[in-house]
């Protein structure tokens, strides 16, 4: 499991993303970036898809109940 984080004083939206095709993943990612830029909104995304996580500003991986900063 990979959690992408960027928590600060901005509004936060939490999402759990799993089993999306690559086109839907890209659409959702672009939408999240647009919302982030326009409204300074932070997204917490929980996903098993490392391709999604790799696009994040910050990645925190949880492995064996231990948080690992990537």
C-alpha positions in Angstrom: 0.0 0.0 0.0 1.2 3.5 -0.9 -0.2 6.7 0.6 0.5 9.9 -1.2 0.4 12.9 1.2 0.9 16.6 1.2 -0.9 17.8 4.4 -0.6 21.4 5.4 -3.1 24.1 6.3 -5.1 23.8 3.0 -8.3 21.9 2.6 -7.8 18.1 2.4 -9.6 15.6 0.2 -8.9 11.9 0.8 -9.3 9.3 -2.0 -8.9 5.6 -2.2 -8.0 4.7 -5.8 -7.8 1.1 -7.0 -8.4 -0.9 -10.2 -8.6 1.9 -12.7 -7.5 1.6 -16.3 -4.6 3.8 -17.3 -6.8 6.4 -19.1 -9.1 6.9 -16.1 -6.1 7.1 -13.8 -4.6 9.9 -15.9 -7.9 11.8 -16.0 -8.3 11.6 -12.3 -4.7 12.6 -11.7 -5.1 15.7 -14.0 -8.3 16.7 -12.3 -6.6 16.4 -8.8 -3.7 18.6 -10.0 -6.1 21.2 -11.4 -8.0 21.3 -8.2 -4.8 21.5 -6.2 -3.5 24.4 -8.2 -6.7 26.4 -8.3 -7.8 25.9 -4.7 -4.6 24.9 -2.9 -6.3 21.7 -1.9 -4.3 18.8 -0.5 -5.1 15.3 -1.6 -4.4 12.2 0.5 -4.5 9.3 -2.0 -4.4 5.7 -0.8 -3.5 3.4 -3.6 -1.7 0.2 -4.5 -0.8 1.6 -7.9 2.7 2.9 -7.8 2.3 4.8 -11.1 -0.2 7.0 -9.3 2.0 7.4 -6.3 5.1 8.3 -8.4 3.3 11.5 -9.6 2.8 12.8 -6.0 4.8 15.6 -4.4 5.3 13.4 -1.4 5.1 9.7 -0.9 4.7 7.7 2.3 4.7 4.0 2.1 3.2 1.8 4.8 4.9 -1.6 5.0 4.3 -4.1 7.9 2.5 -1.3 9.8 5.6 0.9 9.6 5.7 4.3 7.8 8.5 4.7 5.3 9.2 8.1 3.7 10.1 7.5 0.1 
